[in-house]
Amino acid sequence: GLGWAVPAYLALAFVCVVLAVIDATTRLLPNRITYPAFPVLLGLLLVASVGLGDLGRLSRGLLAAVAVGAFFLALALISPRGMGLGDVKLAPTLGLALGWLSWGAVAFGIFAGFLLGGVAGLAAIAVAGLTRKSLLPFGPWLVTGAILGVLAGADVAAWYARSLIGS
């Protein structure tokens, strides 16, 4: 029932793959990709919202974009070496895409990104001999979490909520 949103999420997937490869090789998320990604996705999700007759999705997406962007900015200000500004610039776009789907998708997608990044960091310390202070790109894990959030975030969040209520 969300066929109107397919172009938006294909564009998001393209941007995520490109940024993951660039960040993994250069530890940079270029402004020439992160900046235009937001308005492009916004326009595509606006068309999808109008097509579905549900502008509430777009409102939730914009609110999620602000919330996720503010969260990442706060992390970058608290720990400047722990979070790059490229991640901060990408966060609102991911928040918009996940928020358009559901708050559960936002929570799962962002959590999955941090979980995957943490596991990768621990593996790099154990296997590659890096230290806790070593700089690792976070973008690949952030976009992987977002893609997982798009694909399964709402379902996983609903399952988790049911599990908590059933306990």
DSSP file with accessible surface (Angstrom, degrees, kcal/mol):
  #  RESIDUE AA STRUCTURE BP1 BP2  ACC     N-H-->O    O-->H-N    N-H-->O    O-->H-N    TCO  KAPPA ALPHA  PHI   PSI    X-CA   Y-CA   Z-CA
    1    1 A G              0   0  111      0, 0.0     3,-0.2     0, 0.0     0, 0.0   0.000 360.0 360.0 360.0  -0.8    0.0    0.0    0.0
    2    2 A L    >   +     0   0   67      1,-0.2     3,-2.2     2,-0.1     4,-0.4   0.015 360.0 128.7-111.6  29.0    3.0    2.3    0.1
    3    3 A G  G >   +     0   0   53      1,-0.3     3,-1.3     2,-0.2    -1,-0.2   0.793  65.1  66.7 -55.5 -30.5    3.9    2.1   -3.6
    4    4 A W  G 3  S+     0   0  143      1,-0.2     4,-0.3    -3,-0.2    -1,-0.3   0.776  98.6  53.7 -60.0 -26.3    4.0    5.9   -3.9
    5    5 A A  G <> S+     0   0    2     -3,-2.2     4,-2.1     1,-0.2     3,-0.3   0.556  79.4  94.5 -89.0  -7.0    7.0    5.9   -1.6
    6    6 A V  H <> S+     0   0   78     -3,-1.3     4,-2.5    -4,-0.4     5,-0.3   0.911  83.2  51.5 -55.6 -46.4    9.1    3.4   -3.7
    7    7 A P  H  > S+     0   0   68      0, 0.0     4,-2.3     0, 0.0    -1,-0.2   0.915 110.0  50.9 -58.6 -38.3   11.0    6.2   -5.6
    8    8 A A  H  > S+     0   0    1     -4,-0.3     4,-2.4    -3,-0.3    -2,-0.2   0.927 113.0  44.1 -63.9 -43.3   11.9    7.9   -2.4
    9    9 A Y  H  X S+     0   0   33     -4,-2.1     4,-2.3     2,-0.2    -1,-0.2   0.806 111.0  53.9 -78.8 -24.4   13.3    4.8   -0.8
   10   10 A L  H  X S+     0   0  114     -4,-2.5     4,-2.4    -5,-0.3    -1,-0.2   0.914 110.7  47.6 -68.1 -42.3   15.1    3.8   -4.0
   11   11 A A  H  X S+     0   0   30     -4,-2.3     4,-2.6    -5,-0.3    -2,-0.2   0.921 111.9  50.4 -62.3 -42.6   16.8    7.2   -3.9
   12   12 A L  H  X S+     0   0    8     -4,-2.4     4,-3.0     1,-0.2    -2,-0.2   0.929 109.5  50.3 -61.1 -44.8   17.6    6.7   -0.2
   13   13 A A  H  X S+     0   0   39     -4,-2.3     4,-2.6     2,-0.2     5,-0.2   0.920 110.6  50.0 -60.5 -42.2   19.1    3.3   -0.9
   14   14 A F  H  X S+     0   0  146     -4,-2.4     4,-2.5     2,-0.2     5,-0.2   0.948 112.8  45.8 -60.8 -49.2   21.3    4.8   -3.7
   15   15 A V  H  X S+     0   0   25     -4,-2.6     4,-2.9     1,-0.2     5,-0.3   0.917 112.6  51.8 -61.2 -41.9   22.5    7.6   -1.4
   16   16 A C  H  X S+     0   0    1     -4,-3.0     4,-2.5    -5,-0.2    -1,-0.2   0.922 111.0  46.3 -63.2 -43.8   23.2    5.2    1.4
   17   17 A V  H  X S+     0   0   89     -4,-2.6     4,-2.2     2,-0.2     5,-0.2   0.947 114.6  47.3 -64.7 -46.1   25.2    2.8   -0.7
   18   18 A V  H  X S+     0   0   41     -4,-2.5     4,-2.5    -5,-0.2    -2,-0.2   0.945 115.3  45.1 -60.9 -47.2   27.3    5.7   -2.3
   19   19 A L  H  X S+     0   0    1     -4,-2.9     4,-3.0    -5,-0.2     5,-0.3   0.877 110.1  54.7 -67.6 -36.4   27.9    7.3    1.1
   20   20 A A  H  X S+     0   0   19     -4,-2.5     4,-2.4    -5,-0.3    -1,-0.2   0.939 111.6  44.6 -61.6 -43.8   28.8    4.0    2.8
   21   21 A V  H  X S+     0   0   88     -4,-2.2     4,-1.7     2,-0.2    -2,-0.2   0.939 115.7  46.7 -66.8 -45.5   31.5    3.3    0.2
   22   22 A I  H  X S+     0   0   44     -4,-2.5     4,-2.7    -5,-0.2     6,-0.5   0.940 115.2  45.6 -62.4 -46.7   32.8    6.8    0.3
   23   23 A D  H  X S+     0   0    7     -4,-3.0     4,-2.2     1,-0.2    -1,-0.2   0.896 110.1  54.3 -66.5 -37.9   33.0    6.9    4.1
   24   24 A A  H  < S+     0   0   61     -4,-2.4    -1,-0.2    -5,-0.3    -2,-0.2   0.853 118.9  34.4 -64.4 -32.0   34.5    3.5    4.4
   25   25 A T  H  < S+     0   0  107     -4,-1.7    -2,-0.2    -3,-0.2    -1,-0.2   0.775 136.7  17.6 -94.6 -27.5   37.3    4.5    2.0
   26   26 A T  H  < S-     0   0   74     -4,-2.7    -3,-0.2     2,-0.2    -2,-0.2   0.517  88.3-125.9-121.3 -10.7   37.9    8.2    2.9
   27   27 A R  S  < S+     0   0  135     -4,-2.2     2,-0.3    -5,-0.4    -4,-0.2   0.814  75.9 113.4  59.3  35.3   36.2    8.7    6.3
   28   28 A L        -     0   0  114     -6,-0.5    -1,-0.2    -9,-0.1    -2,-0.2  -0.990  56.6-158.0-134.8 143.2   34.2   11.5    4.7
   29   29 A L        -     0   0   12     -2,-0.3    60,-0.1    -3,-0.1   -10,-0.1  -0.931  36.0-131.7-115.1  99.9   30.5   12.1    3.9
   30   30 A P    >>  -     0   0   38      0, 0.0     4,-2.6     0, 0.0     3,-1.8  -0.237   3.7-138.6 -63.4 137.6   30.7   14.7    1.2
   31   31 A N  H 3> S+     0   0   64      1,-0.3     4,-2.4     2,-0.2     0, 0.0   0.826 100.9  68.9 -59.2 -33.8   28.4   17.8    1.5
   32   32 A R  H 34 S+     0   0  211      1,-0.2    -1,-0.3     2,-0.2    -3,-0.0   0.647 113.5  29.8 -66.5 -10.8   27.7   17.5   -2.3
   33   33 A I  H <> S+     0   0   39     -3,-1.8     4,-1.4     3,-0.1    -2,-0.2   0.739 120.9  48.3-108.7 -45.2   25.7   14.3   -1.5
   34   34 A T  H  X S+     0   0    1     -4,-2.6     4,-0.9     1,-0.2    -3,-0.2   0.896 110.3  51.8 -67.2 -39.2   24.4   14.9    2.1
   35   35 A Y  H >< S+     0   0  130     -4,-2.4     3,-0.6    -5,-0.2    -1,-0.2   0.959 114.1  38.8 -65.8 -51.6   23.0   18.3    1.4
   36   36 A P  H 3> S+     0   0   59      0, 0.0     4,-2.0     0, 0.0     5,-0.2   0.751 101.9  74.8 -73.3 -17.5   20.9   17.6   -1.7
   37   37 A A  H 3X S+     0   0   11     -4,-1.4     4,-2.6     1,-0.2     5,-0.2   0.897  92.8  54.2 -60.1 -38.8   19.8   14.3   -0.3
   38   38 A F  H <X S+     0   0   53     -4,-0.9     4,-3.0    -3,-0.6     5,-0.2   0.965 110.7  40.8 -64.7 -54.6   17.4   15.9    2.1
   39   39 A P  H  > S+     0   0   76      0, 0.0     4,-2.6     0, 0.0    -1,-0.2   0.877 115.6  52.4 -64.7 -33.2   15.4   18.1   -0.2
   40   40 A V  H  X S+     0   0   81     -4,-2.0     4,-2.3     2,-0.2    -2,-0.2   0.961 113.9  42.6 -63.4 -48.8   15.3   15.3   -2.9
   41   41 A L  H  X S+     0   0    5     -4,-2.6     4,-2.8    -5,-0.2     5,-0.2   0.909 113.1  53.8 -64.4 -39.9   13.9   12.8   -0.3
   42   42 A L  H  X S+     0   0   51     -4,-3.0     4,-2.2    -5,-0.2    -1,-0.2   0.929 109.7  47.6 -59.2 -46.5   11.6   15.5    1.1
   43   43 A G  H  X S+     0   0   34     -4,-2.6     4,-2.2     2,-0.2    -2,-0.2   0.928 113.5  47.2 -62.2 -43.7   10.1   16.2   -2.4
   44   44 A L  H  X S+     0   0   56     -4,-2.3     4,-2.2     1,-0.2   -36,-0.2   0.894 113.5  47.7 -66.8 -38.5    9.7   12.5   -3.1
   45   45 A L  H  X S+     0   0    0     -4,-2.8     4,-2.6     2,-0.2    -1,-0.2   0.816 108.2  56.0 -74.0 -27.7    8.0   11.8    0.2
   46   46 A L  H  X S+     0   0   80     -4,-2.2     4,-2.6    -5,-0.2     5,-0.2   0.942 108.6  47.3 -64.0 -46.1    5.8   14.8   -0.3
   47   47 A V  H  X S+     0   0   84     -4,-2.2     4,-2.9     1,-0.2    -2,-0.2   0.928 113.4  48.7 -59.9 -43.6    4.6   13.3   -3.5
   48   48 A A  H  X S+     0   0    0     -4,-2.2     4,-2.2     2,-0.2    -2,-0.2   0.914 111.0  50.0 -63.4 -41.9    4.1   10.0   -1.8
   49   49 A S  H  X>S+     0   0    0     -4,-2.6     5,-2.7     2,-0.2     4,-0.8   0.919 113.6  44.7 -63.7 -44.2    2.2   11.6    1.1
   50   50 A V  H ><5S+     0   0   95     -4,-2.6     3,-0.7     3,-0.2    -2,-0.2   0.930 112.5  52.5 -65.1 -43.5   -0.1   13.4   -1.3
   51   51 A G  H 3<5S+     0   0   30     -4,-2.9    -2,-0.2     1,-0.3    -1,-0.2   0.860 115.0  41.0 -61.1 -35.6   -0.6   10.3   -3.4
   52   52 A L  H 3<5S-     0   0   54     -4,-2.2    -1,-0.3    -5,-0.2    -2,-0.2   0.557 108.4-125.0 -87.0 -10.2   -1.6    8.3   -0.3
   53   53 A G  T <<5S+     0   0   68     -4,-0.8     2,-0.3    -3,-0.7    -3,-0.2   0.846  76.6 116.8  68.1  33.9   -3.7   11.2    1.1
   54   54 A D    >>< +     0   0   66     -5,-2.7     3,-1.0    -6,-0.2     4,-0.5  -0.682  27.5 163.6-138.0  80.1   -1.7   11.1    4.3
   55   55 A L  H 3> S+     0   0   95     -2,-0.3     4,-2.0     1,-0.2     3,-0.2   0.661  70.1  78.8 -72.9 -12.8    0.2   14.3    5.0
   56   56 A G  H 3> S+     0   0   41      1,-0.2     4,-2.6     2,-0.2    -1,-0.2   0.846  87.0  58.8 -61.4 -33.3    0.6   13.1    8.7
   57   57 A R  H <> S+     0   0   46     -3,-1.0     4,-2.4     2,-0.2    -1,-0.2   0.911 106.0  47.4 -61.3 -42.7    3.4   10.8    7.5
   58   58 A L  H  X S+     0   0   18     -4,-0.5     4,-2.6     2,-0.2    -2,-0.2   0.907 110.8  51.5 -67.8 -39.4    5.3   13.8    6.2
   59   59 A S  H  X S+     0   0   77     -4,-2.0     4,-2.4     2,-0.2    -2,-0.2   0.928 111.7  46.9 -61.5 -45.3    4.8   15.8    9.4
   60   60 A R  H  X S+     0   0   65     -4,-2.6     4,-2.7     1,-0.2    -2,-0.2   0.911 111.5  52.5 -63.2 -39.8    6.1   12.8   11.4
   61   61 A G  H  X S+     0   0    0     -4,-2.4     4,-2.3    38,-0.2    38,-0.2   0.916 110.0  47.3 -62.6 -42.4    9.0   12.5    9.1
   62   62 A L  H  X S+     0   0   69     -4,-2.6     4,-2.1     2,-0.2    -1,-0.2   0.905 112.3  49.7 -66.2 -40.2    9.9   16.2    9.5
   63   63 A L  H  X S+     0   0  106     -4,-2.4     4,-2.7     1,-0.2    -2,-0.2   0.922 111.7  48.8 -63.5 -41.7    9.6   15.9   13.2
   64   64 A A  H  X S+     0   0    0     -4,-2.7     4,-3.2     2,-0.2     5,-0.4   0.888 107.6  55.7 -64.9 -37.1   11.9   12.8   13.2
   65   65 A A  H  X S+     0   0    5     -4,-2.3     4,-2.3    30,-0.3    -1,-0.2   0.927 111.0  44.0 -60.6 -43.9   14.4   14.7   11.0
   66   66 A V  H  X S+     0   0  103     -4,-2.1     4,-2.7     2,-0.2     5,-0.2   0.936 116.2  47.2 -65.9 -45.0   14.6   17.5   13.6
   67   67 A A  H  X S+     0   0   49     -4,-2.7     4,-2.3     2,-0.2    -2,-0.2   0.937 116.1  42.4 -64.5 -47.4   14.8   15.0   16.5
   68   68 A V  H  X S+     0   0    9     -4,-3.2     4,-2.6     2,-0.2     5,-0.2   0.920 115.3  50.7 -67.6 -42.0   17.4   12.7   15.0
   69   69 A G  H  X S+     0   0   12     -4,-2.3     4,-2.4    -5,-0.4    -2,-0.2   0.922 111.8  47.2 -60.6 -43.2   19.4   15.7   13.7
   70   70 A A  H  X S+     0   0   56     -4,-2.7     4,-2.7     2,-0.2    -1,-0.2   0.900 110.9  52.6 -65.9 -38.9   19.4   17.4   17.1
   71   71 A F  H  X S+     0   0   98     -4,-2.3     4,-2.2    -5,-0.2    -2,-0.2   0.943 112.4  44.1 -61.6 -46.3   20.4   14.1   18.8
   72   72 A F  H  X S+     0   0    0     -4,-2.6     4,-2.3     2,-0.2    -2,-0.2   0.886 112.6  52.1 -68.5 -37.5   23.4   13.6   16.4
   73   73 A L  H  X S+     0   0   79     -4,-2.4     4,-2.4    -5,-0.2    -1,-0.2   0.927 109.1  50.6 -63.2 -43.1   24.4   17.3   16.8
   74   74 A A  H  X S+     0   0   44     -4,-2.7     4,-2.5     1,-0.2     5,-0.2   0.923 110.4  49.6 -60.6 -43.2   24.3   16.9   20.6
   75   75 A L  H  X S+     0   0   50     -4,-2.2     4,-2.7     1,-0.2    -1,-0.2   0.911 111.1  49.5 -61.4 -41.7   26.5   13.8   20.4
   76   76 A A  H  < S+     0   0    7     -4,-2.3    -1,-0.2     1,-0.2    -2,-0.2   0.868 112.7  47.0 -66.9 -35.5   29.0   15.7   18.1
   77   77 A L  H  < S+     0   0  127     -4,-2.4    -2,-0.2     1,-0.2    -1,-0.2   0.882 115.0  45.9 -73.1 -36.6   29.1   18.7   20.5
   78   78 A I  H  < S+     0   0  138     -4,-2.5    -2,-0.2     1,-0.3    -1,-0.2   0.899 132.4  18.0 -71.2 -41.5   29.6   16.4   23.6
   79   79 A S    >X  +     0   0   59     -4,-2.7     3,-1.6    -5,-0.2     4,-1.1  -0.701  68.2 178.8-133.8  81.3   32.2   14.3   21.9
   80   80 A P  T 34 S+     0   0   98      0, 0.0     3,-0.2     0, 0.0    -1,-0.1   0.813  85.2  46.8 -57.9 -31.9   33.7   16.0   18.9
   81   81 A R  T 34 S+     0   0  167      1,-0.2     3,-0.1     3,-0.1    -5,-0.1   0.636 108.4  58.2 -84.5 -10.2   36.1   13.2   18.1
   82   82 A G  T <4 S+     0   0   56     -3,-1.6     2,-0.4     1,-0.2    -1,-0.2   0.697 111.1  34.0 -92.3 -19.0   33.4   10.5   18.5
   83   83 A M  S  < S-     0   0   13     -4,-1.1    -1,-0.2    -3,-0.2     2,-0.1  -0.971  75.5-140.8-142.0 121.3   31.0   11.8   15.9
   84   84 A G     >  -     0   0   36     -2,-0.4     4,-1.4    -3,-0.1     3,-0.4  -0.412  22.2-120.6 -78.5 157.0   31.9   13.5   12.6
   85   85 A L  H  > S+     0   0  109      1,-0.2     4,-2.4     2,-0.2     5,-0.2   0.781 111.4  64.8 -69.5 -24.2   29.9   16.4   11.2
   86   86 A G  H  > S+     0   0   15      2,-0.2     4,-1.8     1,-0.2    -1,-0.2   0.917 101.7  49.5 -62.4 -40.2   29.2   14.4    8.1
   87   87 A D  H  > S+     0   0   13     -3,-0.4     4,-1.9     1,-0.2    -1,-0.2   0.900 110.0  51.5 -63.2 -39.5   27.2   12.0   10.2
   88   88 A V  H  < S+     0   0   19     -4,-1.4    -2,-0.2     1,-0.2    -1,-0.2   0.894 110.1  48.8 -64.1 -39.8   25.4   15.0   11.7
   89   89 A K  H  < S+     0   0   63     -4,-2.4     4,-0.4     1,-0.2    -1,-0.2   0.805 114.1  46.0 -71.5 -29.0   24.5   16.3    8.3
   90   90 A L  H >X S+     0   0    1     -4,-1.8     4,-1.8    -5,-0.2     3,-0.7   0.800  94.8  78.6 -81.3 -28.9   23.2   12.9    7.1
   91   91 A A  H 3X S+     0   0    1     -4,-1.9     4,-2.9     1,-0.2     5,-0.2   0.850  88.3  53.0 -54.7 -45.7   21.1   12.2   10.2
   92   92 A P  H 3> S+     0   0   34      0, 0.0     4,-2.7     0, 0.0    -1,-0.2   0.894 107.9  52.4 -60.5 -35.4   18.1   14.5    9.4
   93   93 A T  H <> S+     0   0    3     -3,-0.7     4,-2.3    -4,-0.4    -2,-0.2   0.937 112.6  44.2 -64.2 -43.7   17.8   12.7    6.0
   94   94 A L  H  X S+     0   0    1     -4,-1.8     4,-2.7     1,-0.2     5,-0.3   0.906 112.6  52.5 -67.5 -39.2   17.7    9.3    7.6
   95   95 A G  H  X S+     0   0    0     -4,-2.9     4,-3.0    -5,-0.2   -30,-0.3   0.906 109.1  50.4 -61.5 -41.0   15.3   10.6   10.3
   96   96 A L  H  X S+     0   0    0     -4,-2.7     4,-2.0   -32,-0.2    -2,-0.2   0.948 113.2  44.8 -60.9 -49.3   13.0   11.9    7.6
   97   97 A A  H  X S+     0   0    0     -4,-2.3     4,-0.8     2,-0.2    -2,-0.2   0.921 119.4  40.7 -64.2 -44.3   12.9    8.6    5.7
   98   98 A L  H >X S+     0   0    1     -4,-2.7     4,-2.3     1,-0.2     3,-0.6   0.911 114.3  52.5 -71.8 -41.2   12.5    6.5    8.9
   99   99 A G  H 3< S+     0   0    0     -4,-3.0   -38,-0.2    -5,-0.3    -2,-0.2   0.831  99.6  62.6 -65.4 -31.6   10.0    8.9   10.5
  100  100 A W  H 3< S+     0   0    0     -4,-2.0    -1,-0.2    -5,-0.2    -2,-0.2   0.876 110.5  41.7 -60.8 -32.5    7.8    8.9    7.4
  101  101 A L  H << S-     0   0   33     -4,-0.8     2,-0.3    -3,-0.6    -2,-0.2   0.958 129.5 -58.6 -78.6 -54.4    7.4    5.2    8.0
  102  102 A S     X  -     0   0   24     -4,-2.3     4,-1.5     1,-0.1    -1,-0.3  -0.934  37.1-102.1 179.8 163.1    6.9    5.2   11.8
  103  103 A W  H  > S+     0   0  122     -2,-0.3     4,-2.6     1,-0.2     5,-0.2   0.843 120.8  59.2 -67.9 -32.2    8.5    6.1   15.1
  104  104 A G  H  > S+     0   0   19      1,-0.2     4,-2.8     2,-0.2     5,-0.3   0.893 102.7  51.5 -62.0 -39.0    9.3    2.4   15.5
  105  105 A A  H  > S+     0   0    0     -7,-0.3     4,-2.7     2,-0.2     5,-0.3   0.895 109.9  50.5 -64.9 -37.6   11.4    2.6   12.3
  106  106 A V  H  X S+     0   0   13     -4,-1.5     4,-2.5    -8,-0.3     5,-0.4   0.963 113.2  44.5 -62.5 -52.3   13.2    5.6   13.7
  107  107 A A  H  X S+     0   0   63     -4,-2.6     4,-2.3     1,-0.2     5,-0.2   0.936 118.4  42.9 -60.2 -48.0   14.1    3.9   17.0
  108  108 A F  H  X S+     0   0   51     -4,-2.8     4,-3.0    -5,-0.2     5,-0.2   0.928 114.5  49.6 -66.1 -45.5   15.1    0.7   15.4
  109  109 A G  H  X S+     0   0    1     -4,-2.7     4,-1.9    -5,-0.3    -2,-0.2   0.922 115.5  41.4 -62.1 -44.7   17.1    2.2   12.5
  110  110 A I  H  X S+     0   0   19     -4,-2.5     4,-2.1    -5,-0.3     5,-0.2   0.934 116.8  48.8 -70.6 -43.1   19.1    4.5   14.7
  111  111 A F  H  X S+     0   0  132     -4,-2.3     4,-2.9    -5,-0.4    -2,-0.2   0.928 110.3  51.9 -60.8 -44.1   19.6    1.9   17.4
  112  112 A A  H  X S+     0   0    7     -4,-3.0     4,-3.1    -5,-0.2     5,-0.3   0.900 107.5  53.0 -61.5 -39.8   20.7   -0.7   14.8
  113  113 A G  H  X S+     0   0    0     -4,-1.9     4,-2.4    -5,-0.2    -1,-0.2   0.935 112.7  43.2 -60.7 -45.4   23.3    1.8   13.4
  114  114 A F  H  X S+     0   0   71     -4,-2.1     4,-2.5     2,-0.2    -2,-0.2   0.903 114.9  50.2 -68.0 -39.6   24.8    2.4   16.8
  115  115 A L  H  X S+     0   0   94     -4,-2.9     4,-2.6     2,-0.2     5,-0.2   0.952 113.2  45.1 -63.3 -48.9   24.7   -1.3   17.6
  116  116 A L  H  X S+     0   0   52     -4,-3.1     4,-2.5     1,-0.2    -2,-0.2   0.910 113.9  49.7 -62.3 -41.9   26.4   -2.3   14.3
  117  117 A G  H  X S+     0   0   15     -4,-2.4     4,-2.4    -5,-0.3    -1,-0.2   0.902 111.5  49.2 -63.5 -39.4   29.0    0.4   14.7
  118  118 A G  H  X S+     0   0   38     -4,-2.5     4,-2.6     2,-0.2    -2,-0.2   0.923 111.6  47.7 -66.2 -43.4   29.7   -0.7   18.2
  119  119 A V  H  X S+     0   0   86     -4,-2.6     4,-2.6     2,-0.2    -2,-0.2   0.924 112.7  49.6 -63.7 -42.3   30.1   -4.3   17.3
  120  120 A A  H  X S+     0   0   23     -4,-2.5     4,-2.5    -5,-0.2    -2,-0.2   0.907 110.7  50.5 -63.1 -40.4   32.4   -3.3   14.4
  121  121 A G  H  X S+     0   0   15     -4,-2.4     4,-2.1     2,-0.2    -2,-0.2   0.924 111.2  47.5 -63.8 -43.6   34.5   -1.1   16.7
  122  122 A L  H  X S+     0   0  122     -4,-2.6     4,-2.6     1,-0.2    -2,-0.2   0.907 112.3  50.2 -64.1 -39.6   34.9   -4.0   19.2
  123  123 A A  H  X>S+     0   0   47     -4,-2.6     4,-3.3     1,-0.2     5,-0.6   0.904 108.8  52.0 -64.5 -40.3   35.8   -6.4   16.4
  124  124 A A  H  X5S+     0   0   20     -4,-2.5     6,-1.7     2,-0.2     4,-1.1   0.878 111.4  47.5 -64.6 -35.9   38.4   -3.9   15.0
  125  125 A I  H  X5S+     0   0   70     -4,-2.1     4,-0.6     4,-0.2    -2,-0.2   0.937 118.3  40.5 -68.3 -45.0   39.9   -3.6   18.5
  126  126 A A  H  <5S+     0   0   84     -4,-2.6    -2,-0.2    -5,-0.2    -3,-0.2   0.905 129.8  25.0 -71.8 -41.8   40.0   -7.4   19.0
  127  127 A V  H  <5S+     0   0  130     -4,-3.3    -3,-0.2    -5,-0.2    -2,-0.1   0.898 129.6  35.0 -93.9 -45.7   41.1   -8.4   15.5
  128  128 A A  H  <<S-     0   0   70     -4,-1.1    -3,-0.2    -5,-0.6    -2,-0.1   0.466 100.0-121.3 -93.4  -4.6   43.0   -5.5   14.0
  129  129 A G     <  +     0   0   60     -4,-0.6    -4,-0.2    -5,-0.3    -3,-0.1   0.695  56.7 154.2  74.1  18.6   44.6   -4.3   17.2
  130  130 A L        -     0   0   62     -6,-1.7     2,-0.2    -9,-0.1    -1,-0.2  -0.303  37.4-125.0 -71.8 165.4   43.0   -0.8   17.0
  131  131 A T    >   -     0   0   86      1,-0.1     3,-1.6    -2,-0.0    -1,-0.1  -0.609  25.2-102.1-106.4 170.8   42.5    1.1   20.2
  132  132 A R  T 3  S+     0   0  200      1,-0.3    -1,-0.1    -2,-0.2    -2,-0.0   0.771 123.1  54.6 -61.4 -24.5   39.4    2.7   21.7
  133  133 A K  T 3  S+     0   0  137      2,-0.1    -1,-0.3     0, 0.0     2,-0.0   0.524  81.7 116.3 -89.1  -5.7   40.7    6.1   20.4
  134  134 A S    <   -     0   0   42     -3,-1.6     2,-0.5     1,-0.1    -9,-0.0  -0.363  68.9-120.8 -64.8 145.1   41.1    4.9   16.8
  135  135 A L        +     0   0   70     -2,-0.0    -1,-0.1     2,-0.0    -2,-0.1  -0.770  34.6 177.3 -92.2 123.7   38.9    6.7   14.3
  136  136 A L        -     0   0   80     -2,-0.5     2,-0.2  -109,-0.0  -112,-0.1  -0.962  36.2-103.9-122.6 144.2   36.5    4.5   12.4
  137  137 A P        -     0   0   31      0, 0.0     4,-0.2     0, 0.0  -113,-0.0  -0.458  28.9-173.3 -68.0 134.4   33.9    5.6    9.9
  138  138 A F    >>  +     0   0   28     -2,-0.2     4,-2.6     2,-0.1     3,-0.6   0.662  66.8  84.1 -98.6 -21.8   30.4    5.5   11.3
  139  139 A G  H 3> S+     0   0    0      1,-0.2     4,-2.8     2,-0.2     5,-0.3   0.874  86.0  53.6 -52.7 -46.7   28.6    6.3    8.1
  140  140 A P  H 3> S+     0   0   18      0, 0.0     4,-1.7     0, 0.0    -1,-0.2   0.897 114.3  42.6 -59.1 -36.2   28.5    2.7    6.8
  141  141 A W  H <> S+     0   0   91     -3,-0.6     4,-2.5    -4,-0.2    -2,-0.2   0.876 112.7  53.3 -77.2 -36.2   26.9    1.5   10.0
  142  142 A L  H  X S+     0   0    1     -4,-2.6     4,-2.1     2,-0.2   -29,-0.2   0.937 113.1  42.5 -63.1 -46.5   24.5    4.4   10.2
  143  143 A V  H  X S+     0   0    2     -4,-2.8     4,-2.6     2,-0.2    -1,-0.2   0.858 112.2  54.2 -72.3 -32.0   23.2    3.8    6.7
  144  144 A T  H  X S+     0   0   58     -4,-1.7     4,-2.6    -5,-0.3    -2,-0.2   0.934 109.5  48.3 -64.0 -44.1   23.0    0.1    7.3
  145  145 A G  H  X S+     0   0    0     -4,-2.5     4,-2.4     1,-0.2    -2,-0.2   0.915 111.2  50.8 -60.6 -40.6   20.9    0.7   10.4
  146  146 A A  H  X S+     0   0    0     -4,-2.1     4,-2.4     2,-0.2    -2,-0.2   0.921 110.0  48.7 -65.1 -42.7   18.7    3.0    8.4
  147  147 A I  H  X S+     0   0   53     -4,-2.6     4,-2.5     1,-0.2    -1,-0.2   0.926 112.0  48.9 -64.1 -42.0   18.1    0.5    5.7
  148  148 A L  H  X>S+     0   0   70     -4,-2.6     4,-3.0     1,-0.2     5,-0.7   0.897 109.8  53.5 -61.2 -38.0   17.3   -2.2    8.2
  149  149 A G  I  X>S+     0   0    0     -4,-2.4     4,-1.3     3,-0.2     5,-0.6   0.890 109.7  47.4 -63.2 -39.0   14.9    0.4    9.8
  150  150 A V  I  <5S+     0   0   39     -4,-2.4    -2,-0.2     1,-0.2    -1,-0.2   0.932 118.3  41.1 -66.4 -43.8   13.2    0.9    6.5
  151  151 A L  I  <5S-     0   0  129     -4,-2.5    -2,-0.2    -5,-0.2    -1,-0.2   0.864 141.9  -5.1 -75.5 -37.2   12.9   -2.8    5.8
  152  152 A A  I  X5S+     0   0   36     -4,-3.0     4,-2.7    -5,-0.2     5,-0.3   0.428  95.4 106.9-140.2  -0.1   12.0   -4.1    9.2
  153  153 A G  I  X<S+     0   0    0     -4,-1.3     4,-2.7    -5,-0.7     5,-0.2   0.891  84.6  45.9 -57.9 -46.9   12.0   -1.3   11.8
  154  154 A A  H  ><S+     0   0   43     -5,-0.6     4,-2.3     1,-0.2    -1,-0.2   0.921 115.8  47.1 -64.8 -41.2    8.3   -0.9   12.3
  155  155 A D  H  > S+     0   0  120      2,-0.2     4,-2.5     1,-0.2    -2,-0.2   0.919 114.0  46.5 -66.6 -44.0    7.7   -4.7   12.6
  156  156 A V  H  X S+     0   0   50     -4,-2.7     4,-2.7     2,-0.2    -2,-0.2   0.927 113.3  49.4 -65.4 -42.3   10.6   -5.2   15.0
  157  157 A A  H  X S+     0   0   28     -4,-2.7     4,-2.6    -5,-0.3    -2,-0.2   0.906 111.7  48.9 -63.6 -40.3    9.5   -2.2   17.1
  158  158 A A  H  X S+     0   0   40     -4,-2.3     4,-2.5    -5,-0.2    -1,-0.2   0.919 111.7  49.4 -65.6 -41.5    5.9   -3.6   17.2
  159  159 A W  H  X S+     0   0  146     -4,-2.5     4,-2.3     2,-0.2    -2,-0.2   0.929 111.8  49.0 -60.8 -44.1    7.1   -7.0   18.2
  160  160 A Y  H  X S+     0   0  134     -4,-2.7     4,-2.2     1,-0.2    -2,-0.2   0.920 110.7  49.7 -63.9 -43.7    9.2   -5.5   20.9
  161  161 A A  H  X S+     0   0   44     -4,-2.6     4,-2.2     1,-0.2    -1,-0.2   0.916 111.5  48.9 -61.8 -43.0    6.3   -3.5   22.2
  162  162 A R  H  X S+     0   0  158     -4,-2.5     4,-2.7     1,-0.2    -1,-0.2   0.892 109.5  53.1 -62.7 -37.7    4.1   -6.6   22.3
  163  163 A S  H  X S+     0   0   44     -4,-2.3     4,-0.9     1,-0.2    -2,-0.2   0.893 109.5  48.2 -64.9 -38.5    6.8   -8.5   24.1
  164  164 A L  H  < S+     0   0  101     -4,-2.2     3,-0.3     2,-0.2    -1,-0.2   0.903 114.3  45.3 -68.4 -40.9    7.0   -5.8   26.8
  165  165 A I  H  < S+     0   0  144     -4,-2.2    -2,-0.2     1,-0.2    -1,-0.2   0.893 112.1  52.1 -69.3 -38.0    3.2   -5.7   27.2
  166  166 A G  H  <        0   0   68     -4,-2.7    -1,-0.2    -5,-0.2    -2,-0.2   0.676 360.0 360.0 -72.6 -17.0    3.0   -9.5   27.3
  167  167 A S     <        0   0  132     -4,-0.9    -3,-0.0    -3,-0.3    -4,-0.0  -0.281 360.0 360.0 -73.5 360.0    5.7   -9.8   30.0
